[in-house]
Amino acid sequence: MVTHSADETSAAGRRLGAALVAGDVLVLHGPLGAGKTTLVQGIAEALGAPGYGASPTFTLIREYPGRWPIFHVDLYRLGEDEAAELPLEECFDAGGVTIIEWPDRVASWLPPRTLHVEIAVVADETRVLSLLAGVRADAVAMGWARP
């Protein structure tokens, strides 16, 4: 999927969020400034948390109420040892949706049901969003691709 603005990236997030179900773990790969948090804002809106705002960079894990609990995790500032001390399993097992930015810090701890989304920066505002893998990747991709 290609987006050409932050609004389109957020809209892609809303479509992706509509395809998610309780228990999904979504990890976002992409460079700093790629639009990961913008995508999460759209996902959160689709899941019933329209007041979602900030990246959790300084608080590490933010929980938002929605259709299910939404756990937004940003591991940018952590090393693997520090990330290992976070209660991620509690998030995974809480019956909600967990979204992790900078997942390379916890790659070995991710459950098999994890969905991987790559955000590639092509130009100033242009992004290519790709669903790479995950147990439910086909079902989510079909829902995500709908206009």
Chimera marker file (.cmm) of the C-alpha trace (Angstrom):
<marker_set name="trace">
<marker id="1" x="0.000" y="0.000" z="0.000" r="1" g="1" b="0" radius="0.5"/>
<marker id="2" x="1.338" y="3.455" z="-0.896" r="1" g="1" b="0" radius="0.5"/>
<marker id="3" x="0.463" y="6.631" z="1.001" r="1" g="1" b="0" radius="0.5"/>
<marker id="4" x="1.303" y="10.178" z="-0.025" r="1" g="1" b="0" radius="0.5"/>
<marker id="5" x="0.575" y="12.123" z="3.170" r="1" g="1" b="0" radius="0.5"/>
<marker id="6" x="0.239" y="11.759" z="6.917" r="1" g="1" b="0" radius="0.5"/>
<marker id="7" x="-3.556" y="11.793" z="6.468" r="1" g="1" b="0" radius="0.5"/>
<marker id="8" x="-3.338" y="8.851" z="4.053" r="1" g="1" b="0" radius="0.5"/>
<marker id="9" x="-1.028" y="6.979" z="6.442" r="1" g="1" b="0" radius="0.5"/>
<marker id="10" x="-3.529" y="7.530" z="9.256" r="1" g="1" b="0" radius="0.5"/>
<marker id="11" x="-6.344" y="6.332" z="6.969" r="1" g="1" b="0" radius="0.5"/>
<marker id="12" x="-4.289" y="3.201" z="6.198" r="1" g="1" b="0" radius="0.5"/>
<marker id="13" x="-4.000" y="2.719" z="9.952" r="1" g="1" b="0" radius="0.5"/>
<marker id="14" x="-7.776" y="2.948" z="10.321" r="1" g="1" b="0" radius="0.5"/>
<marker id="15" x="-8.224" y="0.234" z="7.676" r="1" g="1" b="0" radius="0.5"/>
<marker id="16" x="-5.551" y="-1.901" z="9.337" r="1" g="1" b="0" radius="0.5"/>
<marker id="17" x="-7.130" y="-1.378" z="12.761" r="1" g="1" b="0" radius="0.5"/>
<marker id="18" x="-10.511" y="-2.491" z="11.437" r="1" g="1" b="0" radius="0.5"/>
<marker id="19" x="-8.910" y="-5.801" z="10.375" r="1" g="1" b="0" radius="0.5"/>
<marker id="20" x="-7.311" y="-6.511" z="13.771" r="1" g="1" b="0" radius="0.5"/>
<marker id="21" x="-8.815" y="-8.697" z="16.490" r="1" g="1" b="0" radius="0.5"/>
<marker id="22" x="-8.212" y="-9.120" z="20.208" r="1" g="1" b="0" radius="0.5"/>
<marker id="23" x="-4.920" y="-10.903" z="20.797" r="1" g="1" b="0" radius="0.5"/>
<marker id="24" x="-3.157" y="-9.506" z="17.740" r="1" g="1" b="0" radius="0.5"/>
<marker id="25" x="0.413" y="-8.313" z="18.174" r="1" g="1" b="0" radius="0.5"/>
<marker id="26" x="1.547" y="-5.856" z="15.519" r="1" g="1" b="0" radius="0.5"/>
<marker id="27" x="5.141" y="-4.727" z="15.118" r="1" g="1" b="0" radius="0.5"/>
<marker id="28" x="6.152" y="-1.751" z="13.011" r="1" g="1" b="0" radius="0.5"/>
<marker id="29" x="9.482" y="-1.653" z="11.203" r="1" g="1" b="0" radius="0.5"/>
<marker id="30" x="10.805" y="1.529" z="9.626" r="1" g="1" b="0" radius="0.5"/>
<marker id="31" x="13.247" y="4.384" z="10.137" r="1" g="1" b="0" radius="0.5"/>
<marker id="32" x="12.764" y="7.314" z="12.468" r="1" g="1" b="0" radius="0.5"/>
<marker id="33" x="10.160" y="9.635" z="10.989" r="1" g="1" b="0" radius="0.5"/>
<marker id="34" x="8.629" y="6.985" z="8.713" r="1" g="1" b="0" radius="0.5"/>
<marker id="35" x="5.136" y="7.487" z="10.118" r="1" g="1" b="0" radius="0.5"/>
<marker id="36" x="4.871" y="4.612" z="12.584" r="1" g="1" b="0" radius="0.5"/>
<marker id="37" x="3.110" y="6.737" z="15.211" r="1" g="1" b="0" radius="0.5"/>
<marker id="38" x="0.803" y="8.223" z="12.559" r="1" g="1" b="0" radius="0.5"/>
<marker id="39" x="-0.166" y="4.692" z="11.524" r="1" g="1" b="0" radius="0.5"/>
<marker id="40" x="-0.810" y="3.799" z="15.179" r="1" g="1" b="0" radius="0.5"/>
<marker id="41" x="-3.069" y="6.843" z="15.569" r="1" g="1" b="0" radius="0.5"/>
<marker id="42" x="-5.258" y="5.532" z="12.749" r="1" g="1" b="0" radius="0.5"/>
<marker id="43" x="-5.268" y="2.014" z="14.212" r="1" g="1" b="0" radius="0.5"/>
<marker id="44" x="-6.269" y="3.352" z="17.630" r="1" g="1" b="0" radius="0.5"/>
<marker id="45" x="-9.098" y="5.375" z="16.107" r="1" g="1" b="0" radius="0.5"/>
<marker id="46" x="-10.446" y="2.274" z="14.349" r="1" g="1" b="0" radius="0.5"/>
<marker id="47" x="-10.282" y="0.344" z="17.622" r="1" g="1" b="0" radius="0.5"/>
<marker id="48" x="-12.351" y="2.930" z="19.487" r="1" g="1" b="0" radius="0.5"/>
<marker id="49" x="-9.675" y="5.170" z="21.018" r="1" g="1" b="0" radius="0.5"/>
<marker id="50" x="-10.224" y="8.415" z="19.064" r="1" g="1" b="0" radius="0.5"/>
<marker id="51" x="-8.442" y="10.643" z="21.586" r="1" g="1" b="0" radius="0.5"/>
<marker id="52" x="-5.103" y="8.903" z="21.029" r="1" g="1" b="0" radius="0.5"/>
<marker id="53" x="-2.259" y="11.362" z="20.722" r="1" g="1" b="0" radius="0.5"/>
<marker id="54" x="1.378" y="10.914" z="21.611" r="1" g="1" b="0" radius="0.5"/>
<marker id="55" x="4.073" y="8.375" z="21.011" r="1" g="1" b="0" radius="0.5"/>
<marker id="56" x="4.976" y="6.536" z="24.218" r="1" g="1" b="0" radius="0.5"/>
<marker id="57" x="8.710" y="7.132" z="23.699" r="1" g="1" b="0" radius="0.5"/>
<marker id="58" x="9.257" y="8.401" z="27.241" r="1" g="1" b="0" radius="0.5"/>
<marker id="59" x="6.704" y="6.229" z="29.028" r="1" g="1" b="0" radius="0.5"/>
<marker id="60" x="7.538" y="3.088" z="26.976" r="1" g="1" b="0" radius="0.5"/>
<marker id="61" x="4.048" y="1.527" z="27.193" r="1" g="1" b="0" radius="0.5"/>
<marker id="62" x="0.774" y="3.400" z="26.906" r="1" g="1" b="0" radius="0.5"/>
<marker id="63" x="-2.560" y="1.661" z="27.353" r="1" g="1" b="0" radius="0.5"/>
<marker id="64" x="-5.682" y="3.053" z="25.724" r="1" g="1" b="0" radius="0.5"/>
<marker id="65" x="-9.242" y="1.827" z="26.241" r="1" g="1" b="0" radius="0.5"/>
<marker id="66" x="-11.070" y="0.893" z="23.078" r="1" g="1" b="0" radius="0.5"/>
<marker id="67" x="-13.006" y="-2.043" z="21.727" r="1" g="1" b="0" radius="0.5"/>
<marker id="68" x="-10.192" y="-3.976" z="23.436" r="1" g="1" b="0" radius="0.5"/>
<marker id="69" x="-7.245" y="-2.585" z="25.383" r="1" g="1" b="0" radius="0.5"/>
<marker id="70" x="-4.636" y="-1.104" z="23.069" r="1" g="1" b="0" radius="0.5"/>
<marker id="71" x="-1.012" y="-1.295" z="24.209" r="1" g="1" b="0" radius="0.5"/>
<marker id="72" x="1.338" y="1.000" z="22.300" r="1" g="1" b="0" radius="0.5"/>
<marker id="73" x="4.970" y="0.186" z="23.020" r="1" g="1" b="0" radius="0.5"/>
<marker id="74" x="7.907" y="2.276" z="21.776" r="1" g="1" b="0" radius="0.5"/>
<marker id="75" x="11.309" y="0.675" z="22.372" r="1" g="1" b="0" radius="0.5"/>
<marker id="76" x="13.381" y="3.300" z="20.542" r="1" g="1" b="0" radius="0.5"/>
<marker id="77" x="15.345" y="4.390" z="23.610" r="1" g="1" b="0" radius="0.5"/>
<marker id="78" x="15.946" y="0.900" z="25.028" r="1" g="1" b="0" radius="0.5"/>
<marker id="79" x="18.563" y="-1.757" z="24.533" r="1" g="1" b="0" radius="0.5"/>
<marker id="80" x="17.703" y="-5.451" z="24.479" r="1" g="1" b="0" radius="0.5"/>
<marker id="81" x="18.482" y="-5.928" z="28.187" r="1" g="1" b="0" radius="0.5"/>
<marker id="82" x="16.235" y="-3.032" z="29.224" r="1" g="1" b="0" radius="0.5"/>
<marker id="83" x="13.450" y="-4.139" z="26.888" r="1" g="1" b="0" radius="0.5"/>
<marker id="84" x="13.581" y="-7.643" z="28.384" r="1" g="1" b="0" radius="0.5"/>
<marker id="85" x="12.420" y="-6.197" z="31.704" r="1" g="1" b="0" radius="0.5"/>
<marker id="86" x="9.185" y="-4.765" z="30.314" r="1" g="1" b="0" radius="0.5"/>
<marker id="87" x="5.948" y="-6.681" z="31.026" r="1" g="1" b="0" radius="0.5"/>
<marker id="88" x="5.302" y="-7.428" z="27.342" r="1" g="1" b="0" radius="0.5"/>
<marker id="89" x="3.851" y="-10.890" z="27.983" r="1" g="1" b="0" radius="0.5"/>
<marker id="90" x="1.184" y="-9.230" z="30.131" r="1" g="1" b="0" radius="0.5"/>
<marker id="91" x="0.292" y="-6.994" z="27.186" r="1" g="1" b="0" radius="0.5"/>
<marker id="92" x="0.250" y="-9.952" z="24.771" r="1" g="1" b="0" radius="0.5"/>
<marker id="93" x="-2.069" y="-11.931" z="27.061" r="1" g="1" b="0" radius="0.5"/>
<marker id="94" x="-4.412" y="-9.098" z="28.119" r="1" g="1" b="0" radius="0.5"/>
<marker id="95" x="-6.985" y="-9.741" z="25.398" r="1" g="1" b="0" radius="0.5"/>
<marker id="96" x="-6.214" y="-6.560" z="23.520" r="1" g="1" b="0" radius="0.5"/>
<marker id="97" x="-4.050" y="-5.415" z="20.636" r="1" g="1" b="0" radius="0.5"/>
<marker id="98" x="-0.348" y="-4.763" z="21.215" r="1" g="1" b="0" radius="0.5"/>
<marker id="99" x="1.541" y="-2.496" z="18.802" r="1" g="1" b="0" radius="0.5"/>
<marker id="100" x="5.332" y="-2.255" z="19.091" r="1" g="1" b="0" radius="0.5"/>
<marker id="101" x="7.603" y="0.302" z="17.457" r="1" g="1" b="0" radius="0.5"/>
<marker id="102" x="11.314" y="-0.645" z="17.179" r="1" g="1" b="0" radius="0.5"/>
<marker id="103" x="10.614" y="-4.374" z="17.695" r="1" g="1" b="0" radius="0.5"/>
<marker id="104" x="14.180" y="-5.475" z="16.951" r="1" g="1" b="0" radius="0.5"/>
<marker id="105" x="14.877" y="-5.019" z="20.678" r="1" g="1" b="0" radius="0.5"/>
<marker id="106" x="12.455" y="-7.857" z="21.531" r="1" g="1" b="0" radius="0.5"/>
<marker id="107" x="12.457" y="-9.971" z="18.360" r="1" g="1" b="0" radius="0.5"/>
<marker id="108" x="13.157" y="-13.219" z="20.197" r="1" g="1" b="0" radius="0.5"/>
<marker id="109" x="10.228" y="-12.643" z="22.621" r="1" g="1" b="0" radius="0.5"/>
<marker id="110" x="7.515" y="-12.003" z="20.063" r="1" g="1" b="0" radius="0.5"/>
<marker id="111" x="4.699" y="-14.563" z="19.933" r="1" g="1" b="0" radius="0.5"/>
<marker id="112" x="4.081" y="-16.563" z="16.733" r="1" g="1" b="0" radius="0.5"/>
<marker id="113" x="0.878" y="-14.591" z="16.072" r="1" g="1" b="0" radius="0.5"/>
<marker id="114" x="2.892" y="-11.383" z="15.541" r="1" g="1" b="0" radius="0.5"/>
<marker id="115" x="2.066" y="-9.382" z="12.415" r="1" g="1" b="0" radius="0.5"/>
<marker id="116" x="4.977" y="-7.443" z="10.884" r="1" g="1" b="0" radius="0.5"/>
<marker id="117" x="4.428" y="-4.176" z="9.001" r="1" g="1" b="0" radius="0.5"/>
<marker id="118" x="7.289" y="-2.476" z="7.155" r="1" g="1" b="0" radius="0.5"/>
<marker id="119" x="7.074" y="1.252" z="6.431" r="1" g="1" b="0" radius="0.5"/>
<marker id="120" x="9.523" y="2.396" z="3.771" r="1" g="1" b="0" radius="0.5"/>
<marker id="121" x="10.149" y="6.074" z="3.064" r="1" g="1" b="0" radius="0.5"/>
<marker id="122" x="10.163" y="6.643" z="-0.703" r="1" g="1" b="0" radius="0.5"/>
<marker id="123" x="10.010" y="10.443" z="-0.864" r="1" g="1" b="0" radius="0.5"/>
<marker id="124" x="9.100" y="13.402" z="1.358" r="1" g="1" b="0" radius="0.5"/>
<marker id="125" x="5.541" y="12.281" z="2.097" r="1" g="1" b="0" radius="0.5"/>
<marker id="126" x="5.379" y="8.998" z="0.170" r="1" g="1" b="0" radius="0.5"/>
<marker id="127" x="5.445" y="5.767" z="2.150" r="1" g="1" b="0" radius="0.5"/>
<marker id="128" x="5.156" y="2.126" z="1.134" r="1" g="1" b="0" radius="0.5"/>
<marker id="129" x="3.440" y="0.011" z="3.798" r="1" g="1" b="0" radius="0.5"/>
<marker id="130" x="3.825" y="-3.748" z="3.545" r="1" g="1" b="0" radius="0.5"/>
<marker id="131" x="2.395" y="-6.523" z="5.688" r="1" g="1" b="0" radius="0.5"/>
<marker id="132" x="5.299" y="-8.967" z="5.815" r="1" g="1" b="0" radius="0.5"/>
<marker id="133" x="4.387" y="-11.913" z="7.986" r="1" g="1" b="0" radius="0.5"/>
<marker id="134" x="2.265" y="-13.297" z="10.750" r="1" g="1" b="0" radius="0.5"/>
<marker id="135" x="-0.133" y="-16.139" z="11.420" r="1" g="1" b="0" radius="0.5"/>
<marker id="136" x="-3.114" y="-13.976" z="10.443" r="1" g="1" b="0" radius="0.5"/>
<marker id="137" x="-1.293" y="-11.995" z="7.746" r="1" g="1" b="0" radius="0.5"/>
<marker id="138" x="-3.520" y="-13.157" z="4.871" r="1" g="1" b="0" radius="0.5"/>
<marker id="139" x="-6.765" y="-12.329" z="6.684" r="1" g="1" b="0" radius="0.5"/>
<marker id="140" x="-5.471" y="-8.968" z="7.880" r="1" g="1" b="0" radius="0.5"/>
<marker id="141" x="-4.067" y="-8.100" z="4.446" r="1" g="1" b="0" radius="0.5"/>
<marker id="142" x="-7.453" y="-8.759" z="2.826" r="1" g="1" b="0" radius="0.5"/>
<marker id="143" x="-9.186" y="-6.463" z="5.331" r="1" g="1" b="0" radius="0.5"/>
<marker id="144" x="-6.468" y="-3.837" z="5.104" r="1" g="1" b="0" radius="0.5"/>
<marker id="145" x="-6.579" y="-3.650" z="1.321" r="1" g="1" b="0" radius="0.5"/>
<marker id="146" x="-10.282" y="-2.764" z="1.233" r="1" g="1" b="0" radius="0.5"/>
<marker id="147" x="-10.923" y="0.906" z="0.422" r="1" g="1" b="0" radius="0.5"/>
<link id1="1" id2="2" r="1" g="1" b="0" radius="0.2"/>
<link id1="2" id2="3" r="1" g="1" b="0" radius="0.2"/>
<link id1="3" id2="4" r="1" g="1" b="0" radius="0.2"/>
<link id1="4" id2="5" r="1" g="1" b="0" radius="0.2"/>
<link id1="5" id2="6" r="1" g="1" b="0" radius="0.2"/>
<link id1="6" id2="7" r="1" g="1" b="0" radius="0.2"/>
<link id1="7" id2="8" r="1" g="1" b="0" radius="0.2"/>
<link id1="8" id2="9" r="1" g="1" b="0" radius="0.2"/>
<link id1="9" id2="10" r="1" g="1" b="0" radius="0.2"/>
<link id1="10" id2="11" r="1" g="1" b="0" radius="0.2"/>
<link id1="11" id2="12" r="1" g="1" b="0" radius="0.2"/>
<link id1="12" id2="13" r="1" g="1" b="0" radius="0.2"/>
<link id1="13" id2="14" r="1" g="1" b="0" radius="0.2"/>
<link id1="14" id2="15" r="1" g="1" b="0" radius="0.2"/>
<link id1="15" id2="16" r="1" g="1" b="0" radius="0.2"/>
<link id1="16" id2="17" r="1" g="1" b="0" radius="0.2"/>
<link id1="17" id2="18" r="1" g="1" b="0" radius="0.2"/>
<link id1="18" id2="19" r="1" g="1" b="0" radius="0.2"/>
<link id1="19" id2="20" r="1" g="1" b="0" radius="0.2"/>
<link id1="20" id2="21" r="1" g="1" b="0" radius="0.2"/>
<link id1="21" id2="22" r="1" g="1" b="0" radius="0.2"/>
<link id1="22" id2="23" r="1" g="1" b="0" radius="0.2"/>
<link id1="23" id2="24" r="1" g="1" b="0" radius="0.2"/>
<link id1="24" id2="25" r="1" g="1" b="0" radius="0.2"/>
<link id1="25" id2="26" r="1" g="1" b="0" radius="0.2"/>
<link id1="26" id2="27" r="1" g="1" b="0" radius="0.2"/>
<link id1="27" id2="28" r="1" g="1" b="0" radius="0.2"/>
<link id1="28" id2="29" r="1" g="1" b="0" radius="0.2"/>
<link id1="29" id2="30" r="1" g="1" b="0" radius="0.2"/>
<link id1="30" id2="31" r="1" g="1" b="0" radius="0.2"/>
<link id1="31" id2="32" r="1" g="1" b="0" radius="0.2"/>
<link id1="32" id2="33" r="1" g="1" b="0" radius="0.2"/>
<link id1="33" id2="34" r="1" g="1" b="0" radius="0.2"/>
<link id1="34" id2="35" r="1" g="1" b="0" radius="0.2"/>
<link id1="35" id2="36" r="1" g="1" b="0" radius="0.2"/>
<link id1="36" id2="37" r="1" g="1" b="0" radius="0.2"/>
<link id1="37" id2="38" r="1" g="1" b="0" radius="0.2"/>
<link id1="38" id2="39" r="1" g="1" b="0" radius="0.2"/>
<link id1="39" id2="40" r="1" g="1" b="0" radius="0.2"/>
<link id1="40" id2="41" r="1" g="1" b="0" radius="0.2"/>
<link id1="41" id2="42" r="1" g="1" b="0" radius="0.2"/>
<link id1="42" id2="43" r="1" g="1" b="0" radius="0.2"/>
<link id1="43" id2="44" r="1" g="1" b="0" radius="0.2"/>
<link id1="44" id2="45" r="1" g="1" b="0" radius="0.2"/>
<link id1="45" id2="46" r="1" g="1" b="0" radius="0.2"/>
<link id1="46" id2="47" r="1" g="1" b="0" radius="0.2"/>
<link id1="47" id2="48" r="1" g="1" b="0" radius="0.2"/>
<link id1="48" id2="49" r="1" g="1" b="0" radius="0.2"/>
<link id1="49" id2="50" r="1" g="1" b="0" radius="0.2"/>
<link id1="50" id2="51" r="1" g="1" b="0" radius="0.2"/>
<link id1="51" id2="52" r="1" g="1" b="0" radius="0.2"/>
<link id1="52" id2="53" r="1" g="1" b="0" radius="0.2"/>
<link id1="53" id2="54" r="1" g="1" b="0" radius="0.2"/>
<link id1="54" id2="55" r="1" g="1" b="0" radius="0.2"/>
<link id1="55" id2="56" r="1" g="1" b="0" radius="0.2"/>
<link id1="56" id2="57" r="1" g="1" b="0" radius="0.2"/>
<link id1="57" id2="58" r="1" g="1" b="0" radius="0.2"/>
<link id1="58" id2="59" r="1" g="1" b="0" radius="0.2"/>
<link id1="59" id2="60" r="1" g="1" b="0" radius="0.2"/>
<link id1="60" id2="61" r="1" g="1" b="0" radius="0.2"/>
<link id1="61" id2="62" r="1" g="1" b="0" radius="0.2"/>
<link id1="62" id2="63" r="1" g="1" b="0" radius="0.2"/>
<link id1="63" id2="64" r="1" g="1" b="0" radius="0.2"/>
<link id1="64" id2="65" r="1" g="1" b="0" radius="0.2"/>
<link id1="65" id2="66" r="1" g="1" b="0" radius="0.2"/>
<link id1="66" id2="67" r="1" g="1" b="0" radius="0.2"/>
<link id1="67" id2="68" r="1" g="1" b="0" radius="0.2"/>
<link id1="68" id2="69" r="1" g="1" b="0" radius="0.2"/>
<link id1="69" id2="70" r="1" g="1" b="0" radius="0.2"/>
<link id1="70" id2="71" r="1" g="1" b="0" radius="0.2"/>
<link id1="71" id2="72" r="1" g="1" b="0" radius="0.2"/>
<link id1="72" id2="73" r="1" g="1" b="0" radius="0.2"/>
<link id1="73" id2="74" r="1" g="1" b="0" radius="0.2"/>
<link id1="74" id2="75" r="1" g="1" b="0" radius="0.2"/>
<link id1="75" id2="76" r="1" g="1" b="0" radius="0.2"/>
<link id1="76" id2="77" r="1" g="1" b="0" radius="0.2"/>
<link id1="77" id2="78" r="1" g="1" b="0" radius="0.2"/>
<link id1="78" id2="79" r="1" g="1" b="0" radius="0.2"/>
<link id1="79" id2="80" r="1" g="1" b="0" radius="0.2"/>
<link id1="80" id2="81" r="1" g="1" b="0" radius="0.2"/>
<link id1="81" id2="82" r="1" g="1" b="0" radius="0.2"/>
<link id1="82" id2="83" r="1" g="1" b="0" radius="0.2"/>
<link id1="83" id2="84" r="1" g="1" b="0" radius="0.2"/>
<link id1="84" id2="85" r="1" g="1" b="0" radius="0.2"/>
<link id1="85" id2="86" r="1" g="1" b="0" radius="0.2"/>
<link id1="86" id2="87" r="1" g="1" b="0" radius="0.2"/>
<link id1="87" id2="88" r="1" g="1" b="0" radius="0.2"/>
<link id1="88" id2="89" r="1" g="1" b="0" radius="0.2"/>
<link id1="89" id2="90" r="1" g="1" b="0" radius="0.2"/>
<link id1="90" id2="91" r="1" g="1" b="0" radius="0.2"/>
<link id1="91" id2="92" r="1" g="1" b="0" radius="0.2"/>
<link id1="92" id2="93" r="1" g="1" b="0" radius="0.2"/>
<link id1="93" id2="94" r="1" g="1" b="0" radius="0.2"/>
<link id1="94" id2="95" r="1" g="1" b="0" radius="0.2"/>
<link id1="95" id2="96" r="1" g="1" b="0" radius="0.2"/>
<link id1="96" id2="97" r="1" g="1" b="0" radius="0.2"/>
<link id1="97" id2="98" r="1" g="1" b="0" radius="0.2"/>
<link id1="98" id2="99" r="1" g="1" b="0" radius="0.2"/>
<link id1="99" id2="100" r="1" g="1" b="0" radius="0.2"/>
<link id1="100" id2="101" r="1" g="1" b="0" radius="0.2"/>
<link id1="101" id2="102" r="1" g="1" b="0" radius="0.2"/>
<link id1="102" id2="103" r="1" g="1" b="0" radius="0.2"/>
<link id1="103" id2="104" r="1" g="1" b="0" radius="0.2"/>
<link id1="104" id2="105" r="1" g="1" b="0" radius="0.2"/>
<link id1="105" id2="106" r="1" g="1" b="0" radius="0.2"/>
<link id1="106" id2="107" r="1" g="1" b="0" radius="0.2"/>
<link id1="107" id2="108" r="1" g="1" b="0" radius="0.2"/>
<link id1="108" id2="109" r="1" g="1" b="0" radius="0.2"/>
<link id1="109" id2="110" r="1" g="1" b="0" radius="0.2"/>
<link id1="110" id2="111" r="1" g="1" b="0" radius="0.2"/>
<link id1="111" id2="112" r="1" g="1" b="0" radius="0.2"/>
<link id1="112" id2="113" r="1" g="1" b="0" radius="0.2"/>
<link id1="113" id2="114" r="1" g="1" b="0" radius="0.2"/>
<link id1="114" id2="115" r="1" g="1" b="0" radius="0.2"/>
<link id1="115" id2="116" r="1" g="1" b="0" radius="0.2"/>
<link id1="116" id2="117" r="1" g="1" b="0" radius="0.2"/>
<link id1="117" id2="118" r="1" g="1" b="0" radius="0.2"/>
<link id1="118" id2="119" r="1" g="1" b="0" radius="0.2"/>
<link id1="119" id2="120" r="1" g="1" b="0" radius="0.2"/>
<link id1="120" id2="121" r="1" g="1" b="0" radius="0.2"/>
<link id1="121" id2="122" r="1" g="1" b="0" radius="0.2"/>
<link id1="122" id2="123" r="1" g="1" b="0" radius="0.2"/>
<link id1="123" id2="124" r="1" g="1" b="0" radius="0.2"/>
<link id1="124" id2="125" r="1" g="1" b="0" radius="0.2"/>
<link id1="125" id2="126" r="1" g="1" b="0" radius="0.2"/>
<link id1="126" id2="127" r="1" g="1" b="0" radius="0.2"/>
<link id1="127" id2="128" r="1" g="1" b="0" radius="0.2"/>
<link id1="128" id2="129" r="1" g="1" b="0" radius="0.2"/>
<link id1="129" id2="130" r="1" g="1" b="0" radius="0.2"/>
<link id1="130" id2="131" r="1" g="1" b="0" radius="0.2"/>
<link id1="131" id2="132" r="1" g="1" b="0" radius="0.2"/>
<link id1="132" id2="133" r="1" g="1" b="0" radius="0.2"/>
<link id1="133" id2="134" r="1" g="1" b="0" radius="0.2"/>
<link id1="134" id2="135" r="1" g="1" b="0" radius="0.2"/>
<link id1="135" id2="136" r="1" g="1" b="0" radius="0.2"/>
<link id1="136" id2="137" r="1" g="1" b="0" radius="0.2"/>
<link id1="137" id2="138" r="1" g="1" b="0" radius="0.2"/>
<link id1="138" id2="139" r="1" g="1" b="0" radius="0.2"/>
<link id1="139" id2="140" r="1" g="1" b="0" radius="0.2"/>
<link id1="140" id2="141" r="1" g="1" b="0" radius="0.2"/>
<link id1="141" id2="142" r="1" g="1" b="0" radius="0.2"/>
<link id1="142" id2="143" r="1" g="1" b="0" radius="0.2"/>
<link id1="143" id2="144" r="1" g="1" b="0" radius="0.2"/>
<link id1="144" id2="145" r="1" g="1" b="0" radius="0.2"/>
<link id1="145" id2="146" r="1" g="1" b="0" radius="0.2"/>
<link id1="146" id2="147" r="1" g="1" b="0" radius="0.2"/>
</marker_set>
